[in-house]
Amino acid sequence: MKLIDYIDGLLIDAPSIPDYWITARLSRELKGHASIWYIEMQEIHSRRNWLWWKSQIIQNHSNGTWIWKKTMKFENYKYPVDKDPYEWCLRQSKRLEAIDPQMNIEMRNHKLLTQMPGELEN
């Protein structure tokens, strides 16, 4: 799942990267069983965007250890007051999406607020 982290990092740094550039590279980046799975899926779902492929990769290839690592990264990465809040929120929001794709925006925002320093009132 380092590939997902890498691509998400690229999209944070350069959000204008087109989906077709990312999805075209997946066949070269995925290895072994994941590569075979991707080629078979590509034949059926050729024109899907990165978010769709990301959810499929997570659904089919993530495991409890990967989800636990994502959760630990989220919980341990508190808001650094000297950094850009946009980048921090985006990175943390993507982690929450990977942990639980069905989480609603209200719960996601609540979890982000718990990572902020000090006390916050709703």
C-alpha positions, -999 to 999 in steps of 0.1 A, spaced: 0 0 0 30 23 -2 20 29 -38 -13 45 -26 6 66 -1 31 76 -29 3 86 -53 -17 104 -27 15 123 -18 20 132 -55 -16 145 -57 -11 167 -26 21 182 -41 7 185 -76 -31 182 -76 -33 189 -114 -18 155 -123 -44 139 -146 -60 106 -136 -50 89 -169 -13 95 -160 -18 78 -127 -39 49 -139 -16 42 -168 14 37 -144 -5 12 -122 3 -17 -145 40 -10 -142 39 -3 -104 18 -32 -92 37 -65 -89 28 -102 -87 -8 -111 -80 -18 -74 -78 -5 -68 -114 -25 -98 -127 -56 -85 -108 -51 -50 -123 -48 -62 -159 -80 -83 -155 -99 -54 -140 -85 -30 -166 -102 -51 -193 -136 -46 -176 -131 -11 -161 -108 7 -185 -119 43 -181 -121 46 -143 -105 74 -123 -78 72 -96 -103 74 -67 -122 44 -81 -89 24 -86 -77 34 -51 -109 21 -35 -106 -12 -55 -70 -17 -45 -78 -10 -8 -109 -33 -9 -90 -62 -26 -55 -59 -12 -56 -42 21 -55 -62 53 -58 -56 90 -21 -47 94 -23 -21 67 -54 -5 82 -38 -5 116 -7 12 102 -29 39 85 -48 44 118 -15 48 137 -2 73 112 -35 93 115 -34 92 153 3 101 156 3 129 131 -10 158 152 -15 192 136 18 210 134 10 247 140 40 258 119 28 240 87 3 246 60 -32 235 74 -44 226 39 -18 200 33 -22 185 68 -60 183 65 -58 168 31 -33 142 41 -52 133 73 -85 132 54 -71 108 29 -59 85 57 -94 85 72 -109 77 38 -85 48 34 -93 35 69 -131 38 64 -143 47 29 -179 48 43 -172 75 69 -194 105 65 -180 141 63 -192 151 97 -174 122 114 -143 128 93 -143 165 104 -148 155 140 -118 132 139 -97 159 123 -106 183 150 -95 158 177 -59 161 162 -58 198 167 -39 213 197 -58 227 227 -95 225 233 -120 232 206 -157 238 209 -183 228 183 
